[in-house]
Amino acid sequence: MQFSGRRRKIITNSSTEYGHSLQFYGQPPLENISLTEFETFAVERLKLLKTVENLGVSYVKLSEQYAKKLEAEFKNLNFPYRSEAEDRKGQSGPSEYEKRRKDHISHFILRLAYCQTEDLRRWFIQQEVDLFRFRFNDLHPKLKLEFLHRNNLQYDTISVEEKKTLLDKLVNSSYAVSGITVEDQDFYKVPFQDALDLVRTRKVYLKAGYVYIPHQDIVTIVLNDFRTRLSKALALTARSLPAVQSDERLQPLLNHLSHAYVGQDYSIQKNVGKISLEQIDPLSGKSFPLCMRQLHQSLRENHHLRHGGRMQYGLFLKGIGLSLEQALQFWRSEFIRGKVDADKFDKQYAYSIRHMFGKEGKRTDYTPYSCMKVILSNAPSQGDHHGCPFRHSDPELLKQKLQFYKVSPSGVSQILELVKGMHYQLACQKYFELTHNIEDANFSLNHPNQYFIESQKLLGGGKEIKRELDTPQRSQEKTTAKGSSAAQEAKANTTQGLDEMTEDLDAFFQDA
């Protein structure tokens, strides 16, 4: 891929360059694209993969609800979904060629970002495989066969005579296959080592080193092939990454992409002065995510937090509405209860608080940490209390913490199961559902401040939220009386989030 300030127009034909809506991503794109398009494609594919991850845990994969929600995301982000025979130039929106081009380029961009560590590679492979499974299963049988031939998966179909000879064996060993359906569909004769998943679950007939696979199960073979190819490709990409990172235009973007937050910006400008210091204690028990509840409790008990904890918790409080003056008062009053006197606080700690509000140093107005940043950067060491409890806590300690906060035994088990599968944000979302007594949160949790706002929406009631929408600039005197006001103000701004996402790099990745 080459990059320039202005993208050179490539005149091509979708039927030759992207002849199929699905691909193994064997060849990297060679055209010139602008950095703006590079950023946009990367963020939108990341949104798609995040949706795949969330739906894969919340619903049975390939179920009706799963398919419906994922199809909506495909359409919303303009990725190729159901194959279209011709380029749709006469209709509104991107053409089929443009969607396939975006699918191709965005995959390779995220390869660069997610090849850097084993954890990142594992996550990327799993989401891409689940995405591929959904798209392959949705293909018409004729298009599935065409895809196999295009990618040199020349598995032989057995003859009619052989099917008759093996009829009883095929019916008894293949799921959802009867004598009638055996005659109507193709069976593939495949080396057994290419279908170990099917052999292990005893879903196919095995004979003389070959398995006989009905047409509807060939997806297992294709997925294994895709997973193997992608795993090898990521390893090769990792070797060549230093050369890519030497490009000063790409290095900052790639460094952020692997733990990028692609949701709403929870900056203080939207919520300043919306809570009082007296509200922090009760809010911590009702509306703080576990990571912030843990930090608040530690601060109250020890009257001190190390730098990592002060940054994570301080920016969170800034995001829910604490002003600079309130923040200085809050931290000073707590620290002087410990081993720090007022003079020492003003000399050693007040500067860092003013700094995070953009009043010192480079005057960068820092934004609250997203879940991905909390999970992937600056892991806590002994004596620290920051980080993500679902990611960084010992499972037994996490279990005790959840029990202390009166999470039910079945709820604790559900959370620990999600943690075991490394679905840390989904574990936090499950914690939200259990502590708020709801069945489905109806949102994908990506940010601690999002947790707070969604909690306040539930606890504050729809009428107050609607009033806040009508008067988003209401003064502090009228809003601090209710603990739900942070959610009310944020509600007025949620429609702006997606529009701001693609304006520039800073809108994509806040360097918190």
C-alpha positions as CSV (number, residue, x, y, z in Angstrom):
1,M,0.0,0.0,0.0
2,Q,1.2,3.5,-0.8
3,F,0.1,6.7,0.8
4,S,-0.3,10.2,-0.5
5,G,-2.1,13.4,0.4
6,R,-4.5,12.8,-2.5
7,R,-5.6,9.4,-3.7
8,R,-4.9,8.5,-7.3
9,K,-8.1,7.3,-9.0
10,I,-7.8,3.7,-9.9
11,I,-10.0,2.7,-12.9
12,T,-10.8,-1.0,-12.6
13,N,-13.6,-3.5,-12.9
14,S,-15.0,-5.2,-9.8
15,S,-15.6,-8.3,-11.8
16,T,-11.9,-8.8,-12.4
17,E,-10.2,-7.3,-9.2
18,Y,-12.9,-8.3,-6.7
19,G,-14.7,-11.0,-8.5
20,H,-16.3,-12.4,-5.4
21,S,-17.7,-10.7,-2.3
22,L,-15.7,-13.0,0.0
23,Q,-11.9,-13.5,-0.1
24,F,-9.0,-15.1,1.8
25,Y,-7.0,-11.8,1.6
26,G,-4.1,-13.5,-0.1
27,Q,-2.8,-10.5,-1.9
28,P,-2.3,-7.0,-0.3
29,P,-3.7,-3.9,-2.0
30,L,-1.2,-2.1,-4.3
31,E,-3.1,1.2,-5.0
32,N,-2.5,4.6,-3.5
33,I,-4.8,5.8,-0.7
34,S,-4.9,8.9,1.4
35,L,-4.1,8.8,5.1
36,T,-7.6,10.0,5.8
37,E,-9.1,7.0,4.0
38,F,-6.5,4.8,5.8
39,E,-7.8,6.0,9.1
40,T,-11.5,5.8,8.2
41,F,-11.2,2.3,6.8
42,A,-9.3,1.1,9.9
43,V,-11.7,2.5,12.4
44,E,-14.8,1.2,10.6
45,R,-13.5,-2.3,10.3
46,L,-12.5,-2.2,14.0
47,K,-16.1,-1.2,14.8
48,L,-17.3,-4.2,12.8
49,L,-15.0,-6.6,14.6
50,K,-16.0,-5.2,18.0
51,T,-19.6,-5.9,17.0
52,V,-18.7,-9.4,16.0
53,E,-17.1,-10.0,19.4
54,N,-20.0,-8.6,21.4
55,L,-22.6,-10.5,19.5
56,G,-20.7,-13.7,19.6
57,V,-20.9,-13.7,23.4
58,S,-24.4,-12.2,23.8
59,Y,-26.1,-14.5,21.2
60,V,-25.8,-17.9,19.7
61,K,-23.6,-17.5,16.7
62,L,-25.5,-17.6,13.4
63,S,-28.8,-17.5,15.3
64,E,-31.6,-15.2,13.9
65,Q,-30.9,-12.4,16.4
66,Y,-27.1,-12.6,15.8
67,A,-27.6,-12.5,12.0
68,K,-30.0,-9.6,12.1
69,K,-27.8,-7.4,14.3
70,L,-24.7,-8.2,12.4
71,E,-26.4,-7.6,9.0
72,A,-27.5,-4.2,10.3
73,E,-23.9,-3.3,11.2
74,F,-22.7,-4.4,7.7
75,K,-25.2,-2.0,6.1
76,N,-24.4,0.8,8.6
77,L,-20.6,0.6,7.9
78,N,-20.9,-0.2,4.2
79,F,-19.1,-3.5,4.1
80,P,-20.1,-6.2,1.5
81,Y,-22.8,-8.4,2.8
82,R,-24.9,-10.4,0.4
83,S,-23.1,-10.7,-3.0
84,E,-24.5,-8.5,-5.8
85,A,-24.0,-9.6,-9.4
86,E,-23.4,-6.1,-10.7
87,D,-22.0,-2.9,-9.6
88,R,-24.8,-0.8,-8.1
89,K,-23.9,2.6,-9.7
90,G,-27.5,3.5,-10.3
91,Q,-28.4,3.3,-6.6
92,S,-27.5,5.6,-3.7
93,G,-24.6,4.8,-1.4
94,P,-21.3,3.1,-2.2
95,S,-21.2,0.6,-5.1
96,E,-20.5,-3.1,-4.6
97,Y,-17.0,-2.6,-5.9
98,E,-16.3,0.2,-3.3
99,K,-17.5,-2.0,-0.5
100,R,-15.3,-4.9,-1.6
101,R,-12.3,-2.6,-1.9
102,K,-12.9,-1.2,1.6
103,D,-13.2,-4.8,2.9
104,H,-9.9,-5.7,1.3
105,I,-7.9,-2.7,2.3
106,S,-9.2,-2.4,5.9
107,H,-8.4,-6.0,6.6
108,F,-4.7,-5.4,5.7
109,I,-4.6,-2.2,7.8
110,L,-5.7,-4.0,10.9
111,R,-3.2,-6.8,10.2
112,L,-0.5,-4.2,10.7
113,A,-1.9,-3.0,14.0
114,Y,-2.8,-6.5,15.4
115,C,0.3,-8.5,14.5
116,Q,2.4,-6.9,17.3
117,T,1.7,-9.3,20.3
118,E,0.3,-12.8,20.8
119,D,-2.8,-11.5,22.5
120,L,-3.6,-9.1,19.7
121,R,-3.1,-11.7,17.1
122,R,-5.3,-14.2,18.9
123,W,-8.1,-11.6,19.2
124,F,-7.9,-10.5,15.6
125,I,-7.9,-14.1,14.2
126,Q,-10.9,-15.0,16.3
127,Q,-13.0,-12.0,15.2
128,E,-12.0,-12.4,11.5
129,V,-12.8,-16.1,11.6
130,D,-16.2,-15.4,13.1
131,L,-16.8,-12.7,10.5
132,F,-15.8,-15.0,7.7
133,R,-18.0,-17.8,9.0
134,F,-21.1,-15.6,9.0
135,R,-20.4,-14.3,5.5
136,F,-19.6,-17.7,4.0
137,N,-22.7,-19.4,5.5
138,D,-24.8,-16.6,4.0
139,L,-23.6,-17.4,0.5
140,H,-25.7,-19.2,-2.1
141,P,-24.5,-22.8,-2.6
142,K,-23.4,-21.9,-6.1
143,L,-21.3,-19.0,-4.8
144,K,-19.8,-21.2,-2.1
145,L,-18.6,-23.6,-4.8
146,E,-17.3,-20.7,-6.9
147,F,-15.3,-19.4,-3.9
148,L,-13.7,-22.8,-3.3
149,H,-12.6,-23.0,-6.9
150,R,-11.2,-19.4,-6.9
151,N,-9.1,-20.3,-3.9
152,N,-7.8,-23.6,-5.1
153,L,-9.7,-25.7,-2.6
154,Q,-10.4,-28.4,-5.2
155,Y,-12.1,-30.9,-3.0
156,D,-13.5,-33.7,-5.1
157,T,-17.2,-34.6,-4.9
158,I,-18.0,-38.3,-4.8
159,S,-19.9,-39.9,-7.7
160,V,-23.5,-40.9,-7.6
161,E,-22.5,-44.6,-7.5
162,E,-20.2,-44.1,-4.5
163,K,-23.0,-42.2,-2.7
164,K,-25.3,-45.1,-3.2
165,T,-22.7,-47.5,-2.0
166,L,-22.1,-45.5,1.2
167,L,-25.7,-44.4,1.7
168,D,-26.3,-46.0,5.1
169,K,-22.8,-44.8,6.4
170,L,-23.4,-41.2,5.3
171,V,-26.9,-41.1,6.8
172,N,-25.8,-42.5,10.1
173,S,-22.7,-40.4,10.5
174,S,-23.8,-37.0,9.1
175,Y,-25.9,-34.5,11.1
176,A,-29.3,-33.6,9.6
177,V,-28.8,-35.9,6.6
178,S,-31.4,-38.5,5.4
179,G,-31.5,-40.9,2.5
180,I,-33.4,-38.3,0.5
181,T,-31.0,-35.5,1.2
182,V,-28.0,-37.6,0.4
183,E,-29.2,-38.0,-3.2
184,D,-29.9,-34.2,-3.5
185,Q,-26.6,-32.8,-2.3
186,D,-22.9,-33.1,-2.9
187,F,-20.5,-34.9,-0.6
188,Y,-16.8,-33.9,-0.6
189,K,-14.0,-36.4,-0.1
190,V,-11.4,-34.6,2.0
191,P,-8.2,-35.8,3.8
192,F,-9.1,-36.3,7.4
193,Q,-6.4,-34.0,8.7
194,D,-8.2,-31.1,7.0
195,A,-11.3,-31.7,9.0
196,L,-10.2,-32.5,12.5
197,D,-13.0,-30.5,14.1
198,L,-15.6,-32.6,12.3
199,V,-13.8,-35.8,13.1
200,R,-13.5,-34.9,16.8
201,T,-17.2,-34.2,17.1
202,R,-18.1,-37.3,15.0
203,K,-20.1,-35.5,12.4
204,V,-18.7,-37.2,9.3
205,Y,-18.0,-40.6,8.0
206,L,-14.3,-41.5,8.1
207,K,-12.8,-44.2,5.8
208,A,-9.2,-45.0,4.8
209,G,-7.9,-41.6,5.8
210,Y,-10.7,-39.6,4.1
211,V,-13.8,-38.0,5.5
212,Y,-17.0,-37.5,3.5
213,I,-18.5,-34.1,4.2
214,P,-21.9,-32.9,3.2
215,H,-22.0,-29.6,1.4
216,Q,-23.4,-27.6,4.3
217,D,-20.5,-28.6,6.6
218,I,-17.8,-27.6,4.2
219,V,-17.6,-24.3,6.0
220,T,-15.5,-26.1,8.8
221,I,-12.8,-27.0,6.2
222,V,-12.8,-23.5,4.8
223,L,-12.5,-21.9,8.2
224,N,-9.6,-24.0,9.2
225,D,-7.9,-23.1,6.0
226,F,-8.6,-19.4,6.5
227,R,-7.4,-19.5,10.1
228,T,-4.1,-21.2,9.1
229,R,-3.5,-18.7,6.3
230,L,-4.3,-15.7,8.5
231,S,-2.1,-17.0,11.4
232,K,0.9,-17.4,9.1
233,A,0.3,-14.0,7.4
234,L,0.2,-12.2,10.8
235,A,3.5,-13.9,11.8
236,L,5.1,-12.7,8.5
237,T,3.6,-9.2,9.0
238,A,5.1,-9.0,12.5
239,R,8.6,-9.6,11.0
240,S,8.3,-6.7,8.6
241,L,6.6,-4.3,11.0
242,P,9.8,-2.4,11.9
243,A,10.0,-1.2,8.3
244,V,6.4,0.0,8.4
245,Q,6.8,1.7,11.7
246,S,9.7,3.7,10.4
247,D,7.2,5.8,8.4
248,E,6.4,8.7,10.7
249,R,3.0,9.1,9.1
250,L,1.9,5.6,10.1
251,Q,3.6,4.9,13.4
252,P,1.3,7.0,15.6
253,L,-1.8,5.6,14.0
254,L,-0.7,1.9,14.2
255,N,0.4,2.4,17.8
256,H,-3.1,3.6,18.7
257,L,-5.2,1.2,16.6
258,S,-4.6,-1.9,18.6
259,H,-6.2,-0.4,21.7
260,A,-8.2,2.3,20.0
261,Y,-11.5,3.5,21.4
262,V,-14.0,4.3,18.6
263,G,-16.9,5.5,20.6
264,Q,-18.2,8.8,22.0
265,D,-15.8,11.4,23.4
266,Y,-16.4,11.8,27.1
267,S,-14.6,15.1,27.5
268,I,-15.2,17.5,30.4
269,Q,-16.6,20.3,28.2
270,K,-19.9,18.4,27.9
271,N,-20.4,17.7,31.6
272,V,-18.5,20.3,33.6
273,G,-20.0,21.1,37.0
274,K,-22.7,18.5,36.8
275,I,-21.9,16.8,40.1
276,S,-21.0,18.0,43.6
277,L,-18.3,16.5,45.8
278,E,-20.9,15.2,48.2
279,Q,-22.4,13.1,45.5
280,I,-19.2,11.1,44.7
281,D,-19.5,8.6,47.6
282,P,-23.1,7.5,46.9
283,L,-22.5,7.6,43.1
284,S,-19.5,5.2,43.5
285,G,-21.7,2.5,44.9
286,K,-24.5,2.9,42.4
287,S,-23.1,4.1,39.1
288,F,-19.3,3.6,39.0
289,P,-17.8,0.6,37.0
290,L,-15.9,-1.8,39.1
291,C,-12.5,-0.3,38.1
292,M,-13.5,3.1,39.4
293,R,-15.3,1.8,42.4
294,Q,-12.1,0.0,43.4
295,L,-10.0,3.1,43.0
296,H,-12.5,5.2,45.0
297,Q,-12.6,2.7,47.8
298,S,-8.8,2.5,47.9
299,L,-8.5,6.2,48.0
300,R,-10.9,6.5,50.9
301,E,-9.1,3.8,52.8
302,N,-5.5,4.7,52.2
303,H,-5.9,8.5,51.5
304,H,-3.5,8.1,48.6
305,L,-3.2,6.7,45.0
306,R,-0.1,6.2,42.9
307,H,0.2,8.1,39.6
308,G,-1.5,5.4,37.5
309,G,-4.5,5.4,39.8
310,R,-4.7,9.2,40.0
311,M,-4.6,9.5,36.2
312,Q,-7.3,6.8,35.6
313,Y,-9.6,7.9,38.4
314,G,-8.9,11.6,38.0
315,L,-9.8,11.6,34.3
316,F,-12.9,9.6,35.0
317,L,-14.1,12.1,37.5
318,K,-13.3,14.9,35.1
319,G,-15.4,13.2,32.5
320,I,-18.5,12.8,34.7
321,G,-18.4,16.5,35.5
322,L,-15.8,17.4,38.2
323,S,-14.4,20.9,37.5
324,L,-10.7,21.7,38.1
325,E,-11.5,23.6,41.3
326,Q,-13.6,20.7,42.5
327,A,-10.9,18.2,41.6
328,L,-8.2,20.1,43.5
329,Q,-10.5,20.3,46.5
330,F,-11.4,16.6,46.3
331,W,-7.8,15.3,46.0
332,R,-6.4,17.8,48.6
333,S,-9.0,16.9,51.2
334,E,-8.3,13.2,50.8
335,F,-4.5,13.3,50.7
336,I,-4.1,15.6,53.7
337,R,-6.0,12.9,55.7
338,G,-3.1,10.7,55.1
339,K,0.7,11.4,55.2
340,V,0.6,14.4,52.9
341,D,0.2,17.9,54.4
342,A,-1.4,20.8,52.5
343,D,1.9,22.4,51.5
344,K,3.3,19.2,50.2
345,F,0.2,18.5,48.2
346,D,0.3,22.0,46.6
347,K,4.0,21.4,45.6
348,Q,3.9,17.8,44.5
349,Y,0.4,16.9,43.4
350,A,-1.6,20.0,42.4
351,Y,0.5,20.4,39.3
352,S,-0.4,17.0,37.9
353,I,-4.1,17.7,38.5
354,R,-3.9,21.0,36.6
355,H,-1.9,19.2,33.9
356,M,-4.7,16.6,33.2
357,F,-7.1,19.5,32.9
358,G,-4.8,21.1,30.2
359,K,-3.7,24.0,32.4
360,E,0.0,23.1,32.6
361,G,2.8,21.7,30.4
362,K,1.7,21.3,26.8
363,R,-1.8,22.2,27.9
364,T,-3.3,19.0,26.4
365,D,-6.9,18.6,27.6
366,Y,-6.7,14.9,28.4
367,T,-9.8,12.8,28.0
368,P,-10.9,9.9,30.2
369,Y,-9.4,6.4,29.6
370,S,-11.4,4.0,27.5
371,C,-11.8,0.3,28.4
372,M,-9.2,-0.7,25.9
373,K,-6.6,1.7,27.2
374,V,-7.2,0.6,30.8
375,I,-6.9,-3.1,29.7
376,L,-3.9,-2.9,27.4
377,S,-1.7,-0.1,28.8
378,N,0.2,0.4,32.1
379,A,-0.6,-2.8,33.9
380,P,-0.7,-2.4,37.7
381,S,2.1,-3.7,39.9
382,Q,2.2,-4.4,43.6
383,G,0.7,-1.5,45.5
384,D,-1.2,-0.2,42.5
385,H,-5.0,-0.1,42.3
386,H,-5.6,1.0,38.7
387,G,-6.2,-1.1,35.7
388,C,-9.2,-3.4,34.9
389,P,-10.3,-5.8,37.7
390,F,-11.6,-8.3,35.2
391,R,-8.2,-8.3,33.3
392,H,-5.6,-7.7,36.1
393,S,-7.1,-9.3,39.2
394,D,-6.5,-12.8,40.3
395,P,-9.8,-14.8,39.6
396,E,-10.1,-15.7,43.3
397,L,-9.7,-12.1,44.4
398,L,-12.1,-11.0,41.8
399,K,-14.6,-13.5,43.0
400,Q,-14.3,-12.3,46.6
401,K,-14.7,-8.7,45.4
402,L,-17.9,-9.5,43.5
403,Q,-19.3,-11.4,46.5
404,F,-18.5,-8.4,48.7
405,Y,-20.5,-6.2,46.4
406,K,-23.4,-8.7,46.7
407,V,-23.4,-10.1,43.2
408,S,-25.3,-13.4,43.2
409,P,-23.4,-16.7,43.0
410,S,-24.8,-17.4,39.5
411,G,-23.8,-13.9,38.4
412,V,-20.3,-14.4,39.8
413,S,-20.0,-17.6,37.8
414,Q,-21.2,-15.9,34.6
415,I,-18.7,-13.1,35.1
416,L,-15.8,-15.5,35.8
417,E,-16.7,-17.5,32.7
418,L,-16.4,-14.4,30.5
419,V,-13.1,-13.5,32.2
420,K,-11.8,-17.0,31.5
421,G,-12.6,-16.4,27.8
422,M,-10.8,-13.0,27.9
423,H,-14.0,-11.1,27.3
424,Y,-13.2,-8.4,29.9
425,Q,-15.5,-5.7,28.6
426,L,-18.4,-8.1,28.4
427,A,-17.7,-9.3,31.9
428,C,-18.0,-5.6,33.0
429,Q,-21.2,-5.3,31.0
430,K,-22.6,-8.4,32.8
431,Y,-21.6,-6.8,36.1
432,F,-23.7,-3.8,35.0
433,E,-26.7,-5.9,34.2
434,L,-26.5,-7.8,37.5
435,T,-26.0,-4.7,39.7
436,H,-28.9,-2.9,37.9
437,N,-31.2,-5.9,37.9
438,I,-31.8,-5.9,34.1
439,E,-31.7,-8.8,31.6
440,D,-30.0,-7.0,28.7
441,A,-28.1,-3.7,28.8
442,N,-28.9,-3.0,25.1
443,F,-25.5,-1.3,24.6
444,S,-21.9,-2.4,24.0
445,L,-19.7,-1.3,26.8
446,N,-16.4,0.4,25.7
447,H,-15.8,3.1,28.2
448,P,-16.0,3.6,32.1
449,N,-17.8,6.9,31.5
450,Q,-20.3,5.2,29.3
451,Y,-21.0,2.8,32.2
452,F,-21.7,5.8,34.4
453,I,-24.0,7.5,31.9
454,E,-26.0,4.4,31.1
455,S,-26.4,3.7,34.9
456,Q,-27.6,7.2,35.5
457,K,-30.1,6.9,32.6
458,L,-31.6,3.8,34.3
459,L,-31.6,5.3,37.8
460,G,-32.6,8.8,36.8
461,G,-35.7,8.1,34.7
462,G,-36.7,9.1,31.2
463,K,-38.4,12.4,32.1
464,E,-35.3,14.0,33.6
465,I,-33.3,12.9,30.7
466,K,-35.7,14.4,28.2
467,R,-35.7,17.7,30.1
468,E,-31.9,17.8,29.9
469,L,-32.1,17.3,26.2
470,D,-34.2,20.4,25.9
471,T,-31.9,22.5,28.0
472,P,-28.3,21.1,27.7
473,Q,-26.7,24.3,29.0
474,R,-28.5,24.4,32.3
475,S,-26.4,25.9,35.1
476,Q,-24.7,24.0,37.9
477,E,-27.1,25.3,40.5
478,K,-30.1,23.6,38.8
479,T,-28.3,20.4,37.9
480,T,-26.1,19.3,40.9
481,A,-29.2,18.6,42.9
482,K,-29.6,15.2,41.2
483,G,-27.1,12.4,40.8
484,S,-28.4,11.6,37.4
485,S,-27.5,14.9,35.7
486,A,-24.3,13.6,34.2
487,A,-26.3,11.2,32.1
488,Q,-28.8,13.8,31.2
489,E,-26.2,16.1,29.7
490,A,-24.4,13.3,27.9
491,K,-27.7,12.2,26.3
492,A,-27.9,15.6,24.6
493,N,-24.6,15.0,22.9
494,T,-24.7,11.3,21.9
495,T,-25.9,12.1,18.4
496,Q,-22.7,14.0,17.7
497,G,-20.3,11.1,18.4
498,L,-20.4,9.3,15.1
499,D,-20.3,12.5,13.0
500,E,-17.1,13.6,14.8
501,M,-15.4,10.2,14.5
502,T,-14.1,10.6,10.9
503,E,-13.0,14.3,11.0
504,D,-9.4,13.7,11.9
505,L,-7.0,11.5,13.7
506,D,-7.5,13.2,17.1
507,A,-11.2,12.4,16.9
508,F,-10.4,8.7,16.5
509,F,-7.8,8.2,19.2
510,Q,-7.6,10.5,22.2
511,D,-4.2,10.2,23.8
512,A,-5.4,9.9,27.3
